[in-house]
Amino acid sequence: MEDYKLYDAEYRLMDLIWSLEPVNSTALSKLCLERFGWKKPTTYNLLRKLGERGFLRNEAATVTALVKREQVRQYESEAVVEKSFGGSLPAFVAAFLRGRRLSADEARALRQMIEEAGDE
């Protein structure tokens, strides 16, 4: 599993980039000020750090993601299961479902995912 760990501010910025890319870095900085209250140096510092870590490219004032949102979500999901449940997916699902009722559609979708992921 590659390291796609993002801290809260990094995730917020990447989420914005994923939804807008390709996006002009100046426009992105203005949007970050409006949405998050971040001053220009904060946004540019995060862009630099995320670029150094291989998450994005900021070239000719255009920002594009190098890592997909799904890759980060998968990493974070696997990290939670590993950290909190010793890697046991059944223990994670049991804890998640404890005290919760699934709709028929949710149960059907989960069964289908399990069947598709299982050994043939």
MMTF fields as JSON, N, C-alpha, C and O atoms, coordinates in Angstrom:
{
  "mmtfVersion": "1.0.0",
  "mmtfProducer": "UNKNOWN",
  "numBonds": 479,
  "numAtoms": 480,
  "numGroups": 120,
  "numChains": 1,
  "numModels": 1,
  "chainsPerModel": [1],
  "groupsPerChain": [120],
  "chainIdList": ["A"],
  "bondAtomList": [4, 2, 8, 6, 12, 10, 16, 14, 20, 18, 24, 22, 28, 26, 32, 30, 36, 34, 40, 38, 44, 42, 48, 46, 52, 50, 56, 54, 60, 58, 64, 62, 68, 66, 72, 70, 76, 74, 80, 78, 84, 82, 88, 86, 92, 90, 96, 94, 100, 98, 104, 102, 108, 106, 112, 110, 116, 114, 120, 118, 124, 122, 128, 126, 132, 130, 136, 134, 140, 138, 144, 142, 148, 146, 152, 150, 156, 154, 160, 158, 164, 162, 168, 166, 172, 170, 176, 174, 180, 178, 184, 182, 188, 186, 192, 190, 196, 194, 200, 198, 204, 202, 208, 206, 212, 210, 216, 214, 220, 218, 224, 222, 228, 226, 232, 230, 236, 234, 240, 238, 244, 242, 248, 246, 252, 250, 256, 254, 260, 258, 264, 262, 268, 266, 272, 270, 276, 274, 280, 278, 284, 282, 288, 286, 292, 290, 296, 294, 300, 298, 304, 302, 308, 306, 312, 310, 316, 314, 320, 318, 324, 322, 328, 326, 332, 330, 336, 334, 340, 338, 344, 342, 348, 346, 352, 350, 356, 354, 360, 358, 364, 362, 368, 366, 372, 370, 376, 374, 380, 378, 384, 382, 388, 386, 392, 390, 396, 394, 400, 398, 404, 402, 408, 406, 412, 410, 416, 414, 420, 418, 424, 422, 428, 426, 432, 430, 436, 434, 440, 438, 444, 442, 448, 446, 452, 450, 456, 454, 460, 458, 464, 462, 468, 466, 472, 470, 476, 474],
  "bondOrderList": [1, 1, 1, 1, 1, 1, 1, 1, 1, 1, 1, 1, 1, 1, 1, 1, 1, 1, 1, 1, 1, 1, 1, 1, 1, 1, 1, 1, 1, 1, 1, 1, 1, 1, 1, 1, 1, 1, 1, 1, 1, 1, 1, 1, 1, 1, 1, 1, 1, 1, 1, 1, 1, 1, 1, 1, 1, 1, 1, 1, 1, 1, 1, 1, 1, 1, 1, 1, 1, 1, 1, 1, 1, 1, 1, 1, 1, 1, 1, 1, 1, 1, 1, 1, 1, 1, 1, 1, 1, 1, 1, 1, 1, 1, 1, 1, 1, 1, 1, 1, 1, 1, 1, 1, 1, 1, 1, 1, 1, 1, 1, 1, 1, 1, 1, 1, 1, 1, 1],
  "groupList": [{"groupName": "MET", "atomNameList": ["N", "CA", "C", "O"], "elementList": ["N", "C", "C", "O"], "formalChargeList": [0, 0, 0, 0], "bondAtomList": [1, 0, 2, 1, 3, 2], "bondOrderList": [1, 1, 2], "singleLetterCode": "M", "chemCompType": "L-PEPTIDE LINKING"}, {"groupName": "GLU", "atomNameList": ["N", "CA", "C", "O"], "elementList": ["N", "C", "C", "O"], "formalChargeList": [0, 0, 0, 0], "bondAtomList": [1, 0, 2, 1, 3, 2], "bondOrderList": [1, 1, 2], "singleLetterCode": "E", "chemCompType": "L-PEPTIDE LINKING"}, {"groupName": "ASP", "atomNameList": ["N", "CA", "C", "O"], "elementList": ["N", "C", "C", "O"], "formalChargeList": [0, 0, 0, 0], "bondAtomList": [1, 0, 2, 1, 3, 2], "bondOrderList": [1, 1, 2], "singleLetterCode": "D", "chemCompType": "L-PEPTIDE LINKING"}, {"groupName": "TYR", "atomNameList": ["N", "CA", "C", "O"], "elementList": ["N", "C", "C", "O"], "formalChargeList": [0, 0, 0, 0], "bondAtomList": [1, 0, 2, 1, 3, 2], "bondOrderList": [1, 1, 2], "singleLetterCode": "Y", "chemCompType": "L-PEPTIDE LINKING"}, {"groupName": "LYS", "atomNameList": ["N", "CA", "C", "O"], "elementList": ["N", "C", "C", "O"], "formalChargeList": [0, 0, 0, 0], "bondAtomList": [1, 0, 2, 1, 3, 2], "bondOrderList": [1, 1, 2], "singleLetterCode": "K", "chemCompType": "L-PEPTIDE LINKING"}, {"groupName": "LEU", "atomNameList": ["N", "CA", "C", "O"], "elementList": ["N", "C", "C", "O"], "formalChargeList": [0, 0, 0, 0], "bondAtomList": [1, 0, 2, 1, 3, 2], "bondOrderList": [1, 1, 2], "singleLetterCode": "L", "chemCompType": "L-PEPTIDE LINKING"}, {"groupName": "ALA", "atomNameList": ["N", "CA", "C", "O"], "elementList": ["N", "C", "C", "O"], "formalChargeList": [0, 0, 0, 0], "bondAtomList": [1, 0, 2, 1, 3, 2], "bondOrderList": [1, 1, 2], "singleLetterCode": "A", "chemCompType": "L-PEPTIDE LINKING"}, {"groupName": "ARG", "atomNameList": ["N", "CA", "C", "O"], "elementList": ["N", "C", "C", "O"], "formalChargeList": [0, 0, 0, 0], "bondAtomList": [1, 0, 2, 1, 3, 2], "bondOrderList": [1, 1, 2], "singleLetterCode": "R", "chemCompType": "L-PEPTIDE LINKING"}, {"groupName": "ILE", "atomNameList": ["N", "CA", "C", "O"], "elementList": ["N", "C", "C", "O"], "formalChargeList": [0, 0, 0, 0], "bondAtomList": [1, 0, 2, 1, 3, 2], "bondOrderList": [1, 1, 2], "singleLetterCode": "I", "chemCompType": "L-PEPTIDE LINKING"}, {"groupName": "TRP", "atomNameList": ["N", "CA", "C", "O"], "elementList": ["N", "C", "C", "O"], "formalChargeList": [0, 0, 0, 0], "bondAtomList": [1, 0, 2, 1, 3, 2], "bondOrderList": [1, 1, 2], "singleLetterCode": "W", "chemCompType": "L-PEPTIDE LINKING"}, {"groupName": "SER", "atomNameList": ["N", "CA", "C", "O"], "elementList": ["N", "C", "C", "O"], "formalChargeList": [0, 0, 0, 0], "bondAtomList": [1, 0, 2, 1, 3, 2], "bondOrderList": [1, 1, 2], "singleLetterCode": "S", "chemCompType": "L-PEPTIDE LINKING"}, {"groupName": "PRO", "atomNameList": ["N", "CA", "C", "O"], "elementList": ["N", "C", "C", "O"], "formalChargeList": [0, 0, 0, 0], "bondAtomList": [1, 0, 2, 1, 3, 2], "bondOrderList": [1, 1, 2], "singleLetterCode": "P", "chemCompType": "L-PEPTIDE LINKING"}, {"groupName": "VAL", "atomNameList": ["N", "CA", "C", "O"], "elementList": ["N", "C", "C", "O"], "formalChargeList": [0, 0, 0, 0], "bondAtomList": [1, 0, 2, 1, 3, 2], "bondOrderList": [1, 1, 2], "singleLetterCode": "V", "chemCompType": "L-PEPTIDE LINKING"}, {"groupName": "ASN", "atomNameList": ["N", "CA", "C", "O"], "elementList": ["N", "C", "C", "O"], "formalChargeList": [0, 0, 0, 0], "bondAtomList": [1, 0, 2, 1, 3, 2], "bondOrderList": [1, 1, 2], "singleLetterCode": "N", "chemCompType": "L-PEPTIDE LINKING"}, {"groupName": "THR", "atomNameList": ["N", "CA", "C", "O"], "elementList": ["N", "C", "C", "O"], "formalChargeList": [0, 0, 0, 0], "bondAtomList": [1, 0, 2, 1, 3, 2], "bondOrderList": [1, 1, 2], "singleLetterCode": "T", "chemCompType": "L-PEPTIDE LINKING"}, {"groupName": "CYS", "atomNameList": ["N", "CA", "C", "O"], "elementList": ["N", "C", "C", "O"], "formalChargeList": [0, 0, 0, 0], "bondAtomList": [1, 0, 2, 1, 3, 2], "bondOrderList": [1, 1, 2], "singleLetterCode": "C", "chemCompType": "L-PEPTIDE LINKING"}, {"groupName": "PHE", "atomNameList": ["N", "CA", "C", "O"], "elementList": ["N", "C", "C", "O"], "formalChargeList": [0, 0, 0, 0], "bondAtomList": [1, 0, 2, 1, 3, 2], "bondOrderList": [1, 1, 2], "singleLetterCode": "F", "chemCompType": "L-PEPTIDE LINKING"}, {"groupName": "GLY", "atomNameList": ["N", "CA", "C", "O"], "elementList": ["N", "C", "C", "O"], "formalChargeList": [0, 0, 0, 0], "bondAtomList": [1, 0, 2, 1, 3, 2], "bondOrderList": [1, 1, 2], "singleLetterCode": "G", "chemCompType": "PEPTIDE LINKING"}, {"groupName": "GLN", "atomNameList": ["N", "CA", "C", "O"], "elementList": ["N", "C", "C", "O"], "formalChargeList": [0, 0, 0, 0], "bondAtomList": [1, 0, 2, 1, 3, 2], "bondOrderList": [1, 1, 2], "singleLetterCode": "Q", "chemCompType": "L-PEPTIDE LINKING"}],
  "groupTypeList": [0, 1, 2, 3, 4, 5, 3, 2, 6, 1, 3, 7, 5, 0, 2, 5, 8, 9, 10, 5, 1, 11, 12, 13, 10, 14, 6, 5, 10, 4, 5, 15, 5, 1, 7, 16, 17, 9, 4, 4, 11, 14, 14, 3, 13, 5, 5, 7, 4, 5, 17, 1, 7, 17, 16, 5, 7, 13, 1, 6, 6, 14, 12, 14, 6, 5, 12, 4, 7, 1, 18, 12, 7, 18, 3, 1, 10, 1, 6, 12, 12, 1, 4, 10, 16, 17, 17, 10, 5, 11, 6, 16, 12, 6, 6, 16, 5, 7, 17, 7, 7, 5, 10, 6, 2, 1, 6, 7, 6, 5, 7, 18, 0, 8, 1, 1, 6, 17, 2, 1],
  "groupIdList": [1, 2, 3, 4, 5, 6, 7, 8, 9, 10, 11, 12, 13, 14, 15, 16, 17, 18, 19, 20, 21, 22, 23, 24, 25, 26, 27, 28, 29, 30, 31, 32, 33, 34, 35, 36, 37, 38, 39, 40, 41, 42, 43, 44, 45, 46, 47, 48, 49, 50, 51, 52, 53, 54, 55, 56, 57, 58, 59, 60, 61, 62, 63, 64, 65, 66, 67, 68, 69, 70, 71, 72, 73, 74, 75, 76, 77, 78, 79, 80, 81, 82, 83, 84, 85, 86, 87, 88, 89, 90, 91, 92, 93, 94, 95, 96, 97, 98, 99, 100, 101, 102, 103, 104, 105, 106, 107, 108, 109, 110, 111, 112, 113, 114, 115, 116, 117, 118, 119, 120],
  "secStructList": [7, 7, 7, 7, 7, 7, 7, 2, 2, 2, 2, 2, 2, 2, 2, 2, 2, 2, 2, 2, 7, 1, 3, 3, 2, 2, 2, 2, 2, 2, 2, 2, 2, 2, 2, 2, 7, 7, 7, 2, 2, 2, 2, 2, 2, 2, 2, 2, 2, 2, 2, 2, 6, 6, 1, 3, 3, 3, 3, 6, 6, 3, 3, 3, 3, 1, 1, 7, 2, 2, 2, 2, 2, 2, 2, 2, 2, 2, 2, 2, 2, 2, 2, 2, 2, 6, 6, 7, 2, 2, 2, 2, 2, 2, 2, 2, 2, 6, 6, 7, 7, 7, 7, 2, 2, 2, 2, 2, 2, 2, 2, 2, 2, 2, 2, 2, 2, 1, 7, 7],
  "xCoordList": [0.853, 0.0, 0.897, 1.723, 0.719, 1.498, 0.987, -0.131, 1.817, 1.434, 0.699, 1.313, -0.621, -1.461, -2.098, -3.211, -1.391, -1.922, -1.978, -0.998, -3.151, -3.335, -3.864, -4.761, -3.305, -3.822, -5.053, -5.299, -5.821, -7.112, -7.022, -7.774, -6.137, -6.023, -5.598, -6.083, -4.703, -4.259, -5.426, -5.594, -6.227, -7.372, -8.375, -8.911, -8.626, -9.563, -9.093, -9.891, -7.801, -7.259, -7.327, -7.741, -6.934, -6.987, -8.424, -8.67, -9.372, -10.775, -11.231, -11.955, -10.803, -11.123, -10.463, -11.092, -9.215, -8.495, -9.162, -9.367, -9.505, -10.161, -11.454, -11.784, -12.175, -13.461, -13.319, -14.258, -12.165, -12.009, -10.957, -10.939, -10.093, -8.911, -9.238, -10.255, -8.364, -7.214, -7.691, -8.673, -6.98, -7.396, -6.195, -5.082, -6.442, -5.412, -5.058, -5.948, -3.765, -3.33, -3.791, -4.08, -3.863, -4.347, -5.831, -6.262, -6.607, -8.04, -8.246, -9.145, -7.409, -7.495, -7.208, -7.885, -6.205, -5.865, -7.033, -7.331, -7.686, -8.845, -9.998, -10.686, -10.207, -11.27, -10.982, -11.897, -9.72, -9.338, -9.561, -9.93, -9.342, -9.612, -11.109, -11.509, -11.932, -13.385, -13.926, -14.72, -13.492, -14.054, -13.454, -14.164, -12.13, -11.443, -10.838, -10.394, -10.819, -10.201, -8.689, -8.03, -8.117, -6.667, -6.106, -6.638, -5.038, -4.342, -3.511, -3.234, -3.128, -2.391, -1.154, -0.942, -0.321, 0.866, 0.52, 1.261, -0.593, -1.004, -1.315, -0.845, -2.109, -2.475, -1.234, -1.068, -0.366, 0.823, 1.79, 2.473, 1.855, 2.697, 2.174, 2.947, 0.854, 0.262, 0.456, 0.754, 0.288, 0.522, 1.955, 2.191, 2.9, 4.31, 4.558, 5.184, 4.054, 4.271, 3.617, 4.22, 2.4, 1.714, 2.402, 2.412, 2.969, 3.737, 4.998, 5.34, 5.691, 6.915, 6.625, 7.467, 5.439, 5.06, 4.426, 4.065, 4.288, 3.791, 2.282, 1.768, 1.562, 0.105, -0.426, -1.487, 0.312, -0.164, 0.986, 2.151, 0.62, 1.596, 1.071, -0.107, 1.943, 1.612, 2.59, 3.694, 2.168, 3.04, 2.371, 1.207, 3.099, 2.579, 1.283, 0.328, 1.267, 0.13, -1.137, -2.241, -0.976, -2.108, -1.871, -0.838, -2.849, -2.742, -3.561, -4.736, -2.917, -3.6, -3.18, -2.054, -4.097, -3.817, -3.047, -3.326, -2.078, -1.338, -1.838, -1.545, -2.591, -3.155, -4.671, -5.207, -5.345, -6.808, -7.447, -6.885, -8.622, -9.386, -9.613, -9.54, -9.885, -10.146, -8.93, -9.074, -7.721, -6.503, -6.369, -5.992, -6.675, -6.592, -7.663, -7.391, -8.875, -9.96, -9.631, -9.881, -9.076, -8.716, -7.63, -7.712, -6.618, -5.544, -6.106, -5.791, -6.941, -7.499, -8.368, -8.321, -9.16, -10.01, -9.164, -9.434, -8.138, -7.258, -6.53, -6.331, -6.129, -5.421, -6.323, -5.865, -7.593, -8.539, -8.735, -8.704, -8.936, -9.143, -7.906, -8.02, -6.728, -5.484, -5.278, -4.987, -5.428, -5.149, -6.173, -5.802, -7.434, -8.484, -8.937, -9.464, -8.738, -9.283, -8.248, -8.601, -6.963, -5.896, -5.941, -5.447, -6.529, -6.605, -7.805, -7.952, -8.671, -9.82, -11.009, -11.663, -11.268, -12.406, -13.739, -14.614, -13.926, -15.181, -15.403, -16.533, -14.341, -14.49, -14.878, -15.68, -14.303, -14.659, -16.129, -16.859, -16.56, -17.951, -18.904, -19.941, -18.563, -19.41, -19.534, -20.628, -18.427, -18.465, -19.26, -20.009, -19.105, -19.816, -21.322, -22.111, -21.709, -23.137, -23.816, -25.045, -23.053, -23.626, -24.678, -24.379, -25.9, -26.981, -27.547, -28.313, -27.184, -27.646, -28.43, -28.039, -29.511, -30.304, -29.958, -29.875, -29.76, -29.511, -30.821, -31.705, -30.943, -32.091, -31.86, -30.748, -32.901, -32.777, -31.781, -31.006, -31.796, -30.868, -29.425, -28.529, -29.193, -27.844, -27.333, -26.187, -28.186, -27.801, -27.494, -26.524, -28.316, -28.108, -26.787, -26.026, -26.516, -25.274, -24.059, -23.058, -24.136, -23.015, -22.801, -21.659, -23.879, -23.752, -23.066, -22.205, -23.46, -22.874, -21.387, -20.586, -20.999, -19.587, -18.788, -17.687, -19.345, -18.658, -18.486, -17.418, -19.527, -19.454, -18.4, -17.622, -18.369, -17.407, -15.977, -15.045, -15.784, -14.45, -13.946, -12.741, -14.848, -14.471, -13.781, -13.819, -13.15, -12.497, -13.565, -14.657, -13.222, -14.163, -14.007, -14.71],
  "yCoordList": [-1.179, 0.0, 1.24, 1.425, 2.085, 3.321, 4.292, 4.151, 5.282, 6.25, 7.427, 8.343, 7.384, 8.466, 9.224, 9.736, 9.291, 9.993, 11.493, 12.112, 12.056, 13.498, 14.012, 13.415, 15.113, 15.761, 16.565, 16.771, 17.017, 17.645, 18.779, 18.78, 19.723, 20.861, 20.383, 20.898, 19.411, 18.874, 18.207, 18.367, 17.459, 16.782, 17.803, 17.633, 18.853, 19.875, 20.514, 20.734, 20.81, 21.394, 20.404, 20.775, 19.169, 18.166, 17.933, 17.757, 17.931, 17.737, 18.839, 18.582, 20.049, 21.18, 21.008, 21.242, 20.606, 20.393, 19.294, 19.452, 18.169, 17.079, 17.536, 17.086, 18.416, 18.84, 19.904, 20.12, 20.568, 21.673, 21.444, 22.165, 20.47, 20.37, 20.22, 19.631, 20.761, 21.595, 22.972, 23.509, 23.53, 24.805, 25.751, 25.339, 26.997, 28.025, 28.234, 28.321, 28.314, 28.416, 29.726, 29.741, 30.802, 32.067, 31.965, 32.394, 31.398, 31.204, 30.272, 30.485, 29.235, 28.295, 28.993, 28.749, 29.859, 30.609, 31.493, 31.575, 32.146, 32.997, 32.166, 32.579, 31.004, 30.113, 29.601, 29.47, 29.314, 28.86, 29.961, 29.677, 31.202, 32.322, 32.402, 32.578, 32.273, 32.334, 31.17, 31.371, 29.969, 28.764, 28.445, 28.047, 28.623, 28.17, 29.301, 29.076, 30.504, 31.63, 31.605, 32.259, 30.839, 30.723, 31.885, 32.237, 32.474, 33.508, 32.837, 31.639, 33.623, 33.118, 32.299, 31.229, 32.766, 31.964, 30.574, 29.617, 30.466, 29.161, 28.208, 27.07, 28.68, 27.84, 27.441, 26.272, 28.404, 28.102, 27.187, 26.373, 27.309, 26.416, 24.983, 24.041, 24.828, 23.49, 22.931, 21.748, 23.774, 23.319, 22.829, 21.792, 23.579, 23.188, 21.847, 20.955, 21.714, 20.462, 19.27, 18.202, 19.452, 18.361, 18.022, 16.864, 19.018, 18.771, 17.975, 17.053, 18.336, 17.624, 16.174, 15.3, 15.916, 14.553, 13.768, 12.605, 14.395, 13.689, 13.625, 12.834, 14.438, 14.43, 15.27, 14.978, 16.312, 17.221, 17.813, 17.709, 18.437, 19.176, 20.598, 20.808, 21.569, 22.978, 23.522, 23.952, 23.494, 23.851, 24.936, 24.801, 26.001, 27.126, 27.653, 27.976, 27.733, 28.248, 27.41, 27.897, 26.147, 25.23, 24.04, 23.374, 23.789, 22.711, 21.519, 21.649, 20.346, 19.089, 18.035, 18.041, 17.141, 16.06, 14.95, 14.616, 14.383, 13.216, 11.945, 10.834, 12.122, 11.012, 11.152, 12.243, 10.069, 10.091, 10.064, 9.518, 10.658, 10.673, 9.243, 8.994, 8.312, 6.923, 6.275, 5.445, 6.641, 6.088, 6.536, 5.744, 7.793, 8.323, 7.681, 7.303, 7.554, 6.934, 5.482, 5.034, 4.757, 3.366, 3.284, 2.455, 4.134, 4.148, 4.434, 3.733, 5.471, 5.842, 4.731, 4.465, 4.081, 2.979, 1.824, 1.277, 1.46, 0.367, 0.726, -0.132, 1.988, 2.424, 2.331, 1.928, 2.696, 2.604, 1.15, 0.824, 0.278, -1.141, -1.717, -2.473, -1.367, -1.885, -1.365, -2.139, -0.069, 0.553, 0.144, -0.208, 0.193, -0.006, -1.45, -1.827, -2.262, -3.623, -4.683, -5.811, -4.318, -5.281, -5.868, -6.972, -5.139, -5.611, -6.491, -6.987, -6.695, -7.578, -6.815, -6.029, -7.061, -6.42, -6.853, -6.008, -8.143, -8.533, -7.803, -7.429, -7.599, -6.874, -5.415, -4.845, -4.811, -3.436, -3.358, -2.487, -4.262, -4.244, -4.48, -3.824, -5.406, -5.664, -4.42, -4.085, -3.738, -2.519, -1.424, -0.69, -1.313, -0.29, -0.533, 0.407, -1.796, -2.122, -2.245, -2.284, -2.307, -2.474, -1.395, -0.201, -1.827, -0.903, -0.174, 0.776, -0.602, 0.071, -0.911, -2.07, -0.46, -1.286, -0.925, 0.25, -1.944, -1.725, -1.792, -2.58, -0.972, -1.1, -2.345, -2.87, -2.802, -3.971, -3.683, -4.561, -2.47, -2.104, -2.098, -2.557, -1.573, -1.57, -2.985, -3.296, -3.843, -5.235, -5.948, -6.7, -5.712, -6.334, -5.847, -6.646, -4.561, -4.005, -4.58, -4.901, -4.715, -5.295, -6.754, -7.182, -7.53, -8.939, -9.048, -9.903, -8.17, -8.201, -7.862, -8.516, -6.857, -6.503, -7.668, -7.957, -8.338, -9.465, -10.606, -11.216, -10.901, -11.973, -11.646, -12.518, -10.394, -10.003, -9.997, -10.247, -9.716, -9.651, -11.026, -11.214, -11.978, -13.289, -14.167, -13.919, -15.198, -16.189, -16.953, -17.22, -17.286, -18.021, -19.497, -20.284],
  "zCoordList": [0.0, 0.0, 0.0, 0.894, -1.019, -1.076, -0.021, 0.475, 0.321, 1.347, 0.72, 0.172, 0.811, 0.315, 1.471, 1.35, 2.585, 3.751, 3.495, 3.081, 3.754, 3.655, 4.986, 5.58, 5.444, 6.639, 6.24, 5.052, 7.213, 6.953, 5.929, 4.954, 6.124, 5.202, 3.814, 2.806, 3.757, 2.477, 1.751, 0.542, 2.508, 1.898, 1.364, 0.269, 2.128, 1.688, 0.387, -0.525, 0.3, -0.918, -2.078, -3.176, -1.86, -2.915, -3.373, -4.566, -2.441, -2.799, -3.753, -4.715, -3.477, -4.337, -5.707, -6.739, -5.708, -6.971, -7.783, -8.986, -7.131, -7.848, -8.511, -9.608, -7.858, -8.408, -9.503, -10.269, -9.587, -10.535, -11.614, -12.612, -11.44, -12.298, -13.768, -14.136, -14.608, -14.265, -13.8, -14.313, -12.823, -12.253, -12.169, -11.845, -12.462, -12.376, -10.901, -10.055, -10.595, -9.195, -8.543, -7.346, -9.289, -8.728, -8.39, -7.319, -9.306, -9.058, -7.87, -7.056, -7.773, -6.657, -5.335, -4.336, -5.332, -4.124, -3.681, -2.489, -4.623, -4.304, -3.765, -2.831, -4.349, -3.885, -2.476, -1.663, -2.187, -0.843, 0.192, 1.332, -0.197, 0.704, 1.0, 2.151, -0.034, 0.124, 0.958, 1.876, 0.632, 1.274, 2.636, 3.56, 2.754, 3.956, 4.784, 5.91, 4.239, 4.93, 4.884, 5.693, 3.92, 3.816, 3.016, 1.964, 3.512, 2.763, 1.654, 1.708, 0.668, -0.487, -0.099, -0.67, 0.86, 1.21, 1.757, 1.535, 2.463, 2.997, 1.854, 1.837, 0.901, -0.243, -1.036, -1.383, -1.323, -2.117, -1.37, -1.992, -0.068, 0.732, 0.647, 0.474, 0.77, 0.653, -0.755, -0.918, -1.765, -3.142, -3.324, -3.943, -2.785, -2.887, -2.209, -2.782, -0.97, -0.23, -0.932, -1.038, -1.405, -2.092, -3.412, -3.829, -4.06, -5.272, -4.986, -5.726, -3.904, -3.518, -3.155, -3.361, -2.617, -2.229, -3.37, -3.195, -4.54, -5.72, -5.849, -6.639, -5.094, -5.173, -6.323, -6.874, -6.685, -7.73, -8.505, -8.122, -9.607, -10.419, -10.543, -10.832, -10.326, -10.502, -11.53, -11.195, -12.779, -13.883, -14.723, -15.1, -15.015, -15.802, -15.18, -15.887, -13.845, -13.075, -13.231, -12.989, -13.637, -13.758, -12.84, -12.91, -11.979, -10.998, -11.462, -11.806, -11.467, -11.785, -10.768, -10.272, -10.472, -9.528, -10.225, -11.376, -9.519, -10.004, -9.326, -9.769, -8.251, -7.485, -7.541, -7.347, -7.803, -7.898, -6.513, -5.564, -6.419, -5.174, -4.668, -3.464, -5.577, -5.189, -4.552, -3.653, -5.005, -4.409, -2.952, -2.088, -2.688, -1.321, -0.451, 0.688, -0.976, -0.209, 0.135, 1.254, -0.82, -0.56, 0.505, 1.412, 0.403, 1.394, 2.783, 3.745, 2.883, 4.185, 4.761, 5.962, 3.914, 4.372, 4.898, 5.967, 4.133, 4.558, 5.845, 6.705, 5.985, 7.192, 8.421, 9.49, 8.283, 9.405, 9.806, 10.992, 8.832, 9.127, 9.799, 10.764, 9.3, 9.879, 11.299, 12.212, 11.482, 12.775, 13.844, 14.964, 13.496, 14.5, 14.652, 15.699, 13.616, 13.655, 13.302, 12.956, 13.39, 13.13, 11.738, 11.511, 10.799, 9.424, 9.137, 8.02, 10.13, 9.951, 9.361, 10.046, 8.096, 7.439, 8.063, 8.251, 8.389, 9.052, 10.388, 10.704, 11.168, 12.433, 12.18, 12.92, 11.129, 10.77, 10.374, 10.849, 9.511, 9.044, 10.211, 10.305, 11.097, 12.268, 13.134, 13.586, 13.367, 14.178, 13.476, 14.121, 12.179, 11.416, 11.426, 11.515, 11.333, 11.245, 12.6, 12.666, 13.675, 15.003, 15.264, 15.231, 15.521, 15.834, 14.631, 14.787, 13.448, 12.23, 11.367, 11.231, 10.797, 9.889, 8.449, 8.092, 7.636, 6.215, 5.446, 5.781, 4.424, 3.53, 2.671, 2.611, 2.021, 1.145, 0.021, -0.357, -0.513, -1.586, -1.1, -1.808, 0.116, 0.677, 0.898, 0.575, 1.449, 1.696, 0.384, 0.292, -0.621, -1.936, -2.543, -3.09, -2.45, -3.0, -2.284, -2.925, -0.952, -0.198, -0.572, -0.741, -0.705, -1.11, -2.471, -2.679, -3.391, -4.721, -4.662, -5.331, -3.879, -3.733, -3.165, -3.631, -2.155, -1.519, -2.513, -2.578, -3.288, -4.278, -5.333, -5.72, -5.803, -6.825, -6.304, -7.068, -5.016, -4.436, -3.979, -3.809, -3.781, -3.262, -4.291, -5.496, -3.762, -4.638, -5.408, -4.907, -6.607, -7.469, -7.27, -7.905]
}
